[in-house]
Amino acid sequence: MSQHEDTSGMHVWLVMWKAFKALEHIDKRSIADLGLGGISDFAILELLSNKGSMPINSIGKKIHLTSGSITAAVDRAEKKGLVERQWDTKDRRIIHAALTPKGKSTINAAMKKHAEQLELASAGLTNSERAQLLKLLKKLGYHAAKLA
């Protein structure tokens, strides 16, 4: 470390923000190149792939979409045959979204391609450096969360 390297909280934030923006650009471009629609459409498929069938309003809360936006995104996925709506057996007011077989195969293939792009983006760090970065970011995040 340089004797005069700026380690202030403001500089830490600025460096993290710039790194995040660069990675976010790669992430967004990768998702756009998948042809699934926007980030919201991808996020729904990814969430359903990991968590299984979920109430539509719960999906919106998890991926930070308004009720109108989540409905429109599920509509788009449903029109493509990737998602289907299912009514809750105990409470017919609750509508779940579930991946169709086509949706499962589509998101699995998409996730493989997306993971490859994010791996390329992370290739500037060794595995040891990645582990160190993750440890430090978690430590910083937990501390900041306590202050928030």
C-alpha positions as CSV (number, residue, x, y, z in Angstrom):
1,M,0.0,0.0,0.0
2,S,1.2,3.4,-0.9
3,Q,2.1,5.7,2.0
4,H,-0.4,8.3,0.7
5,E,-3.2,6.0,-0.5
6,D,-6.6,7.4,0.4
7,T,-8.4,4.9,2.7
8,S,-11.1,7.3,3.8
9,G,-14.7,6.0,3.9
10,M,-15.6,8.3,1.0
11,H,-12.8,6.8,-1.2
12,V,-13.8,3.2,-0.2
13,W,-17.3,4.0,-1.3
14,L,-16.2,5.6,-4.6
15,V,-14.0,2.6,-5.5
16,M,-16.7,0.1,-4.6
17,W,-19.3,2.1,-6.6
18,K,-17.1,2.3,-9.7
19,A,-16.4,-1.4,-9.5
20,F,-20.1,-2.1,-9.0
21,K,-21.0,0.0,-12.0
22,A,-18.5,-1.8,-14.2
23,L,-19.8,-5.2,-13.1
24,E,-23.4,-4.1,-13.4
25,H,-22.8,-3.0,-17.0
26,I,-21.5,-6.5,-17.8
27,D,-24.4,-8.1,-15.9
28,K,-27.0,-6.0,-17.7
29,R,-25.4,-6.6,-21.1
30,S,-25.2,-10.4,-20.5
31,I,-28.9,-10.5,-19.5
32,A,-29.9,-8.5,-22.5
33,D,-28.0,-10.8,-24.8
34,L,-29.9,-13.8,-23.4
35,G,-33.0,-12.5,-25.2
36,L,-35.4,-13.2,-22.3
37,G,-36.5,-9.6,-21.9
38,G,-35.3,-7.2,-19.3
39,I,-33.7,-7.7,-16.0
40,S,-37.1,-8.1,-14.3
41,D,-38.0,-11.0,-16.6
42,F,-34.7,-12.7,-16.0
43,A,-35.0,-12.1,-12.2
44,I,-38.4,-13.8,-12.1
45,L,-37.2,-16.9,-13.9
46,E,-34.0,-17.1,-11.8
47,L,-36.0,-16.8,-8.6
48,L,-38.5,-19.4,-9.6
49,S,-35.7,-21.7,-10.7
50,N,-34.1,-21.4,-7.2
51,K,-37.2,-21.3,-5.0
52,G,-39.9,-23.1,-7.0
53,S,-43.5,-21.9,-7.3
54,M,-44.2,-18.7,-5.4
55,P,-47.1,-16.3,-4.9
56,I,-46.8,-13.5,-7.5
57,N,-46.9,-10.7,-4.9
58,S,-44.0,-12.5,-3.0
59,I,-41.9,-12.5,-6.2
60,G,-42.5,-8.8,-6.6
61,K,-41.3,-8.1,-3.1
62,K,-38.2,-10.3,-3.5
63,I,-37.1,-8.7,-6.7
64,H,-38.3,-5.2,-5.7
65,L,-41.1,-4.7,-8.3
66,T,-44.4,-3.0,-7.8
67,S,-47.5,-5.1,-8.1
68,G,-48.2,-3.6,-11.5
69,S,-44.7,-4.3,-12.7
70,I,-44.6,-7.9,-11.4
71,T,-48.0,-8.6,-13.1
72,A,-46.7,-7.3,-16.4
73,A,-43.5,-9.2,-16.1
74,V,-45.4,-12.5,-15.3
75,D,-47.7,-11.8,-18.2
76,R,-44.7,-11.5,-20.6
77,A,-43.2,-14.7,-19.3
78,E,-46.5,-16.5,-19.5
79,K,-47.1,-15.4,-23.1
80,K,-43.6,-16.9,-24.0
81,G,-44.7,-20.2,-22.3
82,L,-42.0,-19.9,-19.6
83,V,-44.3,-19.4,-16.6
84,E,-47.8,-20.5,-15.7
85,R,-50.2,-19.2,-13.1
86,Q,-51.5,-21.5,-10.5
87,W,-54.3,-20.8,-8.0
88,D,-53.6,-21.6,-4.4
89,T,-55.5,-24.7,-3.3
90,K,-56.3,-23.2,0.2
91,D,-56.9,-19.5,-0.8
92,R,-58.1,-18.8,-4.3
93,R,-57.2,-15.1,-3.9
94,I,-53.5,-16.1,-4.0
95,I,-52.0,-16.8,-7.4
96,H,-48.7,-18.5,-7.8
97,A,-46.2,-18.4,-10.7
98,A,-44.4,-21.5,-11.6
99,L,-41.9,-22.4,-14.3
100,T,-43.1,-24.5,-17.2
101,P,-40.8,-27.2,-18.5
102,K,-39.8,-24.8,-21.3
103,G,-39.2,-22.1,-18.6
104,K,-36.9,-24.5,-16.7
105,S,-34.8,-25.4,-19.7
106,T,-34.7,-21.8,-20.8
107,I,-33.5,-20.4,-17.5
108,N,-31.0,-23.3,-17.0
109,A,-29.4,-22.5,-20.3
110,A,-29.5,-18.8,-19.7
111,M,-27.9,-19.1,-16.3
112,K,-25.1,-21.1,-17.7
113,K,-24.3,-18.4,-20.3
114,H,-24.8,-15.6,-17.7
115,A,-22.5,-17.4,-15.2
116,E,-19.8,-17.6,-17.9
117,Q,-20.0,-13.9,-18.4
118,L,-19.7,-13.1,-14.7
119,E,-16.8,-15.5,-14.4
120,L,-15.0,-13.6,-17.1
121,A,-15.7,-10.4,-15.3
122,S,-14.3,-11.8,-12.1
123,A,-11.2,-13.3,-13.7
124,G,-9.1,-10.3,-12.7
125,L,-9.0,-11.8,-9.2
126,T,-7.5,-15.1,-8.1
127,N,-9.7,-17.5,-6.1
128,S,-7.8,-16.4,-3.0
129,E,-8.4,-12.7,-3.7
130,R,-12.1,-13.5,-4.4
131,A,-12.4,-15.2,-1.0
132,Q,-10.7,-12.3,0.7
133,L,-12.9,-9.8,-1.1
134,L,-16.1,-11.6,-0.2
135,K,-15.0,-11.8,3.5
136,L,-14.2,-8.1,3.6
137,L,-17.4,-7.0,1.7
138,K,-19.5,-9.1,4.1
139,K,-17.7,-7.6,7.1
140,L,-18.3,-4.1,5.7
141,G,-21.9,-4.8,4.8
142,Y,-22.8,-6.2,8.3
143,H,-21.2,-3.2,9.9
144,A,-23.0,-0.7,7.7
145,A,-26.3,-2.6,8.2
146,K,-25.9,-2.1,12.0
147,L,-25.5,1.6,11.5
148,A,-28.4,1.8,9.1
